[in-house]
């Protein structure tokens, strides 16, 4: 077996005895997905529920119904999973929520 980075020419037989030279190339490397991170919304006793829902909608792709569900879950259980994304985006969201005086933490998905 030849190394993957070499390319070789191999004849291909065709009907009637003709042959064509085919060139094989190394396969493109597979691009892996970035490890997922959880973005967790924490309950607070300062911000109005309506403000929290509006902020979630403004900073994420969640619709009003989904944002309301996440806010109520955080209100009842102290923490709600907003979404799962890559680390860089999770860090950005944490900063954006902090600028709106909402507490969001991030952690890797196990």
VEXKE-541973 format. One line per field, with one value per residue (C-alpha): x, y, z; chain. Coordinates in steps of 0.2 Angstrom, whole numbers, padded with zeros to 4 digits. Example, Ala and Ser with C-alpha at 12.3 -4.5 7.8 and 13.67 -1.06 7.14 Angstrom:
% residues 2
east	(0062,0068)
north	(-0022,-0005)
up	(0039,0036)
chain	(A,A)
END
This chain:
% residues 110
east	(0000,0007,0007,-0009,0001,0008,-0002,0000,-0006,-0015,-0021,-0040,-0046,-0059,-0069,-0060,-0043,-0040,-0034,-0034,-0023,-0032,-0023,-0027,-0025,-0024,-0041,-0044,-0042,-0058,-0062,-0067,-0081,-0076,-0079,-0097,-0099,-0115,-0121,-0131,-0143,-0143,-0158,-0157,-0169,-0165,-0170,-0188,-0194,-0199,-0182,-0173,-0184,-0181,-0162,-0161,-0170,-0159,-0143,-0147,-0157,-0171,-0188,-0200,-0208,-0191,-0183,-0198,-0196,-0177,-0181,-0195,-0183,-0169,-0182,-0189,-0172,-0159,-0151,-0156,-0147,-0149,-0139,-0124,-0111,-0092,-0081,-0077,-0096,-0100,-0087,-0094,-0112,-0106,-0098,-0114,-0126,-0114,-0115,-0134,-0132,-0138,-0127,-0122,-0109,-0101,-0094,-0089,-0101,-0095)
north	(0000,0017,0032,0043,0058,0050,0051,0037,0034,0018,0012,0009,-0005,0000,-0011,-0014,-0016,0003,0010,0027,0033,0039,0050,0046,0060,0060,0062,0078,0078,0077,0093,0088,0097,0108,0101,0106,0118,0121,0139,0140,0153,0157,0163,0180,0190,0207,0206,0206,0190,0200,0207,0190,0183,0198,0197,0178,0181,0196,0186,0169,0160,0155,0160,0168,0152,0143,0159,0159,0140,0143,0158,0149,0134,0145,0153,0137,0127,0140,0135,0132,0125,0139,0130,0120,0127,0128,0136,0153,0156,0151,0163,0177,0174,0174,0191,0197,0191,0199,0216,0214,0210,0192,0178,0164,0151,0139,0122,0108,0094,0078)
up	(0000,-0005,0007,0007,0001,-0015,-0030,-0044,-0061,-0064,-0080,-0082,-0095,-0107,-0119,-0135,-0126,-0124,-0108,-0100,-0087,-0071,-0058,-0040,-0027,-0008,0000,0008,0027,0037,0046,0064,0074,0088,0105,0111,0126,0136,0139,0155,0161,0180,0189,0197,0208,0200,0181,0175,0167,0151,0150,0152,0138,0126,0130,0126,0110,0105,0109,0102,0089,0101,0097,0110,0116,0118,0127,0139,0142,0146,0157,0167,0169,0176,0188,0195,0196,0196,0180,0162,0147,0134,0120,0115,0104,0102,0115,0106,0103,0121,0128,0117,0123,0141,0138,0129,0143,0156,0147,0149,0168,0166,0173,0160,0163,0151,0153,0141,0137,0145)
chain	(A,A,A,A,A,A,A,A,A,A,A,A,A,A,A,A,A,A,A,A,A,A,A,A,A,A,A,A,A,A,A,A,A,A,A,A,A,A,A,A,A,A,A,A,A,A,A,A,A,A,A,A,A,A,A,A,A,A,A,A,A,A,A,A,A,A,A,A,A,A,A,A,A,A,A,A,A,A,A,A,A,A,A,A,A,A,A,A,A,A,A,A,A,A,A,A,A,A,A,A,A,A,A,A,A,A,A,A,A,A)
END
